């Protein structure tokens, strides 16, 4: 390419750090490639209230998508956990590559150094994620959740200001912004099942932009593609909305098979549906649909539809 590759991204510190990873990997494959960052502030970044009022996770992606479609940018970098799974990606775009997956687990940040199981009754745990709220309600009903929104730096500042007693944040996010040292405890996937797409950066471009597709395809990681495809198929079949606590993660097993475990919760965590299956790694869509159907047979449709959104 003679012109710089224009990369659109949210303007938060974490989003910019993610772009730096992409730029580094691009230049490793394409020496001398010039890039230009196109920062945008999304409606989700500007809004301090519940995401459901803005239509859900799409509040973090629609302005980025529009920059691609308008031709103001060539490439978008997304955290796949923030990309809605209940409807297809915008027409005219595609995800041409998923980078190798980072840590999928959640972390507890507690100024006093206490583990989650040691927090006293009434401890205010800051999170606005319905997935985390439901799982805290299931396993730690003695704790109180308080809404804390904003990027990770903002949430840490709110913790330091006393707006919460502890925080739940993504391990990968804290690592990306250089705050891994604030982690008190890394929670196992059994203690806190991750969101679909956790730890995966997706590279999105226009589907007719063969030059950009050719540049970014070498960055793609096969395991990340299989795992993310299975997880997002699950979410698409379940038709989960922004207020539905759905968690799930795929894993490539030592024998080469792909496994997918997923859970659907009621908002208070009192109802938990759980499915875990294994399938052919070459066909992640079938595995994702099969696990979703297992959850639907357990009553997931009623659980999801009973949640206002």
N, C-alpha and C positions, 0 to 999 in steps of 0.2 A: 504494500500500500504506500502511495506517495504522500497522502494526507495522514495526519495523526488519527489513530483509532480513538474515537470519542466514547468514553465509558460513563454512563449515567448511573448515579447512585444516590441514595439518601445522604444527607449531609452530616449525619451524626458521627462522632469519633469512631464508633465501632464500624459503621459502614465504610468510612474512609480507610480504616485499617484493612478491611476485607478487600478493598480495591487494590491496596498496595500488594497484597498477596497475589492477586490476579496479575497485576503488572509484572511482578517478579517472575511468575511462572511463564508469562507470555514472552518476556525478553530472554528467558532461558531457552525457549524454542526458536525465537525469532530475534536474533541479535540485531540491535540497532532500531528495533521497532519503536516508533514514537507514539505516545498515548496522551490523551487529554481528558481530564475529569470534568464531567458535567454534573455538578451537585444540584439536587432538588430537595425541597422541604415538602414532605407529603402532608396530606390532611391528617393522617394518623399521628404525625409528629407534632402538629399544631394543636391537636385536640387533647384535652386533659381528662375528658369523661370516658364512659364506657365505650368500647369500640363498636358495640352493637348499634349505637346511635348513628354511626357513620357507615353501617353496612358490613362491619366485620374487618377481617384481615386485609381486604382489598384497599382499605384506607392507607396501607403502607406501600401499595404497589401501583395504583392506577396512574399516578403522576409519572412514575418511572416508565410504565408501559407507554404512556402517551408520548414521552420524549423519543422513544424508539419509533413509534408509528408516525410521528411528525417529521422524522428524519433529523432531529436535533442531536441524536446520538446513534452509535452503531452497536453498542453492547451494553447490557444491563447486568449488574451483579445483585443477586438476591439471596438472602437466607431462605432456604426452602421451607422452613417452618412458618414463615410469614406469608407464603404464597397460598391463596385460597385453593382448597382442594375440592370444593363442591361444584365447581364449574370449570370449563376448559380455560387454558391460557388464551389471552386475546387473539382473535383471528389475525393472521399475518405475522405472528411471532412464534418462536419455538425455543425450547431449551436445548442448545446444541451440545452442552457438556455440563457435567457435575464434577467439581473438584473432589479429590480424595477426602474422605469424611474425617472431621474432627471429633472430639469427645462428644458423646450424645447425652451425657449425664447432667443432672442438676446439682447445684452446690448450695450449701447453707453458708451464709455470712452472718456471724454473730460476734459482736464486739467483745463479749466475755469469753469466747472460745468454747461455748457449750455445743455439744452435738444435738441433733434434732430430738433424739429420744430423751435427752436430759433437760429440755426446756421446761420451765415451771408452768403451772396452770396459768392461762390468761396471757401468755407471751404473745405479743403482736408480731405476726409474721407478715412482712410486706410482700404482696404479689397481687397482680390483677388477672392472672391466668386462671381460667375456669378449670383447666386440667389440674393445676397444682392445688387449687382450693378444694376440689373434690377429693383428691388423694389425702390431703391433710385432714379433711373431715372424716375420711374412712379410717385412717390409721392413728391420727392424733387429734381427736375431737376436743381435747382440753385446751388446744391452742386457738388463738383468735387470728383471723386473717384481716388485714387492712389493705385497702387499695393503694398501690404505689405504681404509677405509670411513668413513662419517660424512658429515655435511653439508659443504659446501664450506669453511666457516670452520674446521671441525674438521680437514679435510684440510690446509689451509694451515698450521694450527698444528702438525700432525704433521711437515710438511715443515720448518718452522722449528726443530722439536725434533730434527731429524736422522734421523727414521724413514725418510726417502727422500731421494734426491738431486735429484729432479725430480718434477713432477706433470703428469698430463693431466687437464684439466677442461674443461667446456663454456664457450665464450666467453660465451654468453648468461647463464649462471649467475654468472660472475664480474662481468659488467656489472650484473646485478640487485642484487648485494650490495655494489657499490661498490668492487670490487677489480680492475677492468680494468687498472689500472696495474701489476699484478703479472704481466701476460702478457708472456712472453718472445717467443713466436712463435705466430701464428695459422696452423694447419695447413690446407692446402687439402683439399677433399673427396677428391682423389686420394691425398693422403698419409694421410688418416684418414677413411674413409667414415663419415658420421654415423649415429646410431641412428634408427630409425623414430620419428617424432614430435618430432624435435629442434627446439627453439626455439618450440614451440607450447604455449600455455596453453589448456586445454579447460575449458569451463564446464558443469558437470553438475548436473542437477536431477531431481526426480521427474517422470515423464512425464505425470502428471495435474495438475501444478501450472501451470495456464495463466497465472496472474498472474506467476510468476517467469519462465516462458518468454517472456512478452511483454516483460518488462523487459530481459532479456539478449540476445534475438535481434538487436537493432540493433547490438550490439558485434561481431557475427560478421564475419569477413573471408572473402570468397568464395575467394580463392586459397588461404588456409590450409585451408579446408574441403576443396577439391579435392585438395590435396597430401596432407593428413593421411588423407583417405579412401583414396586410392590406396595409401599406405604401410601403413596398418593392414589393408587387404584383403590385401595381399601377405603380411603377417605371419600373418594368420588362415589363409590357404590353406596356407602353409608349416608351420603348427602348430609354430612355434618355441617352445622352452621357455626357462627362465631361464638355462640353461647353453649355449645354442646361439648362437655368434657370428654374428649376422645384422645387416647394415647396409643402409640404403637411404634415398634421398631423392628426392622428386618436385620438379619445377620447372616453372613456367609459362613457356613459351617466348615469344619476341617475336611469333611468328606465331599465338599463341593456343592452340597445342597444349599438352598436358601430357606431360612426360617423366618416366620413373621409372627410376632406376638402382639395382640392388640386388646385394648380394654375400652369399654364405654361405661361412663359413670352417670349417675344422677348428680345434680349440682352439689348436694350435701354429702355425697360419697356413700350414702346408705345402700344404694343399688350399684353393684359392680358386675358387669358382664365381661368374661375373659375368654379369649380364644388363642390357640397357639398351634400352628401347623407348619409343615415342611413341604417344599416343592422343588421343582426343577429350576435351577438358577437361570436357565435360558428362557424361562417363561414367567417372569415376575408378575405380569398382569393376572395370570390365572391364580397364582397364590394370593395376591391381594384381594381378588374377587371372592375366592373361597373363604378366606378368613372373615371378610365382611359378611358373607352369607351365613357363616356360623354364628356371628353375633346377631344378625337379623333373626335367625331362628330362635335365639334366646330372648328376643323381645326388644332389640336395640331400636327398632323403628318407633315403638311407643315411647321409650325413654327419651329419644332425641326430639320427637315431635311434641312431647309434653313440656319442653323447655321454651319459655317465651324468647322471641328474638325479633 
